[in-house]
Amino acid sequence: MKIKPLVVSLALVVAGISCASADRMVIKGSDTLGAKLVPQLAEQFKAQHPGTTFDIAAEGSTTGIAAIIDGTAEIGMASRRAKTSEVGAAAAKGRHMKPTIVAFDGIAVIVNSANPIKGLTKKQVEQIFTGDVTDWSAVGGSGGKISIYTRNTSSGTYSDFKELAMKKRDYAGGSQKMAGNEQIAAEVGKNPNGVGYVGMAYTKAGGVKALPIDGAVPSVKTVQAHTYPYWRPTFYYTNGEPSGLAKEFLDFTIGSGGQKIVAQVGFVPIK
């Protein structure tokens, strides 16, 4: 979802005022955060701050971090930590990549609802997504060639899952890259042999089910206790300490009102 304040922006240009208005904020980055959670946070924030507009682009964590480096966004959404190379690139431009944890998440492994599989081990997940196992019969399911759906390489979830579940090994050559969580859920929901991964907020999509991993399901309790193996923090990145509207929105996100929305959307609150 993108909220594009075109009318406001055009009005500012006509008036000879910079589009980087104090009442307009650009947020770029993570699809996991930006497809559902941040737009809902923005709507509630706008209700409390009339006249505020948001331009939200959810195209992957890498784009959010790049936007802070380049100065094209006030907040960069990310489901992963910035790489050393990205921190260095920011420093070379006189920018400081400051992360703030805004929610926790569990990366859920999803299959089609018709799949008889009841759960997987961490080893089986690694084998499936690296291509060591290519048929469901090898992991206790009915026969059928496994169809793997992953995020694209600009996604923080793509790199997080590779590290958390695959020992940093490469994805299977035949895996199909999707732009976002919702697209993965939609494809798995249509394909009886499909498997993919999504953030917890996307596990209620039609036609899919989240599998227990070594007996642990992704939930608020298992993420908070770190007993679900694929838990992770999610972040807002700013250029140093945020100020102005960016600070207000960050403070709202991590405050009680924002964290209530975090829980309602399907993420795990930070407190």
Secondary structure, 3 states (H helix, E strand, C coil): CCCCCHHHHHHHHHCCCCCCCCCEEEEEECHHHHCCHHHHHHHHHHHHCCCCEEEEEECCHHHHHHHHHHCCCCEEEECCCCCHHHHHHHHHCCCCEEEEEEEEEEEEEEEECCCCCCCECHHHHHHHHHCCCCEHHHHCCCCCECEEEEECCCCHHHHHHHHHHCCCCCCCCCCEEECCHHHHHHHHHHCCCEEEEEEHHHCCCCCEEECCECCECCCHHHHHCCCCCCEEEEEEEEECCCCHHHHHHHHHHHCHHHHHHHHHHCCECCC
